[in-house]
Amino acid sequence: MSWDIVLFKSRQAIKDLSNLDENELEVTDFNQVLENSFKEIIVDGDHREIIGDGFSIDYFASEPNSNFMLSLYGEKAMHMLIELAKKHEWQIYDSALDAMIDLDNPENNGYEDHKNYVQYIVNKGDC
């Protein structure tokens, strides 16, 4: 099951998307950074799949923008993106949790919460 996130480039520290100031967003070339940061990338038209040791990241290449959606598979994928986010001053929104990821303390709302959420959804279907 994938874990969908959105990367943002903004001058504003985004705490909640409801308070997002679109005037503070900055256009960036997420594609270029991702392609320069990972060795193994499978290209199929606009679709990209980054393959790593124990993880993968799916996304569709696009023009430079202020936000960028990706699907993650495996906890290490989030750790890799957190490091890129810190380096490039990006922010990360977790769509499943409807929350921004605390880049300095990702364990507060990262992969473990995602796994718990997935388990909740799976168990809910058993009713």
Legacy VTK file of the C-alpha trace (Angstrom):
# vtk DataFile Version 3.0
C-alpha trace
ASCII
DATASET POLYDATA
POINTS 127 float
0.000 0.000 0.000
1.367 3.406 -0.915
1.928 6.343 1.352
1.063 9.580 -0.477
2.861 12.788 0.347
3.160 16.265 -1.140
6.388 18.237 -1.173
6.128 22.019 -0.851
8.600 24.799 -1.426
7.443 27.834 0.568
8.904 30.795 2.415
6.156 30.209 4.982
6.497 27.518 7.640
3.352 25.566 6.817
1.734 24.245 9.980
-1.656 23.449 8.463
-2.797 23.531 4.831
-5.827 25.593 5.792
-3.422 28.446 6.607
-1.360 28.085 3.440
-0.436 31.437 1.887
-0.116 30.755 -1.844
1.867 33.990 -2.259
4.657 32.415 -0.174
5.020 29.363 -2.415
8.182 29.103 -4.509
8.481 27.317 -7.846
11.159 24.629 -7.857
12.213 21.782 -10.126
11.483 18.760 -7.931
12.108 16.417 -10.891
15.668 17.618 -11.321
16.501 17.249 -7.628
15.043 13.738 -7.493
16.832 12.656 -10.670
20.142 13.990 -9.336
19.653 12.378 -5.920
18.897 8.758 -6.798
20.821 6.287 -8.952
18.120 3.890 -10.117
15.090 5.524 -11.737
12.793 3.661 -14.100
11.284 5.999 -16.705
8.038 5.168 -18.506
6.725 8.270 -20.281
6.027 10.810 -17.532
5.962 8.127 -14.811
9.068 7.680 -12.682
9.878 4.989 -10.148
12.868 5.417 -7.899
14.149 2.043 -6.733
16.196 1.885 -3.558
17.298 -0.698 -1.045
14.012 -1.662 0.626
11.925 1.199 -0.771
10.505 2.782 -3.893
9.057 6.166 -4.784
6.533 6.708 -7.609
5.726 10.034 -9.195
4.901 11.719 -12.463
7.414 14.180 -13.893
6.050 17.680 -14.318
7.067 21.228 -15.005
8.656 23.118 -12.084
5.995 23.894 -9.499
5.577 24.887 -5.854
4.295 21.434 -4.840
4.825 17.869 -5.940
2.982 14.623 -5.114
4.718 11.275 -4.644
3.732 7.774 -3.522
6.127 6.066 -1.130
6.634 2.373 -0.486
8.712 1.478 2.575
9.749 3.520 5.583
13.188 4.284 4.174
11.548 6.260 1.349
10.317 8.810 3.887
13.727 9.030 5.528
15.329 9.718 2.144
12.794 12.447 1.341
13.161 14.036 4.767
16.886 14.411 4.150
16.235 15.952 0.716
13.597 18.246 2.219
16.021 19.527 4.835
18.739 20.088 2.228
16.435 21.919 -0.211
14.189 23.664 2.335
11.085 21.729 1.336
8.158 20.855 3.553
6.257 17.553 3.492
2.513 16.997 3.818
1.229 13.485 4.623
-2.147 13.091 2.913
-3.177 10.009 4.918
-2.669 11.790 8.236
-3.755 15.204 6.902
-0.720 16.737 8.603
2.643 18.266 7.863
5.648 16.089 8.728
7.909 17.471 11.445
11.242 17.155 9.623
13.246 17.431 12.833
11.110 14.823 14.627
9.536 12.638 11.922
8.758 9.905 14.426
6.092 12.260 15.831
3.935 11.814 12.738
5.753 9.630 10.283
5.783 6.036 9.166
4.552 4.444 12.402
1.414 6.587 12.345
0.937 5.688 8.696
1.178 1.961 9.477
-1.328 2.404 12.320
-3.695 4.261 9.972
-3.436 1.510 7.343
-4.109 -1.132 9.988
-7.150 0.826 11.165
-8.525 0.946 7.588
-7.864 -2.779 7.067
-9.522 -3.685 10.357
-12.462 -1.388 9.659
-13.117 -3.374 6.485
-13.392 -6.559 8.562
-16.581 -5.319 10.272
LINES 1 128
127 0 1 2 3 4 5 6 7 8 9 10 11 12 13 14 15 16 17 18 19 20 21 22 23 24 25 26 27 28 29 30 31 32 33 34 35 36 37 38 39 40 41 42 43 44 45 46 47 48 49 50 51 52 53 54 55 56 57 58 59 60 61 62 63 64 65 66 67 68 69 70 71 72 73 74 75 76 77 78 79 80 81 82 83 84 85 86 87 88 89 90 91 92 93 94 95 96 97 98 99 100 101 102 103 104 105 106 107 108 109 110 111 112 113 114 115 116 117 118 119 120 121 122 123 124 125 126
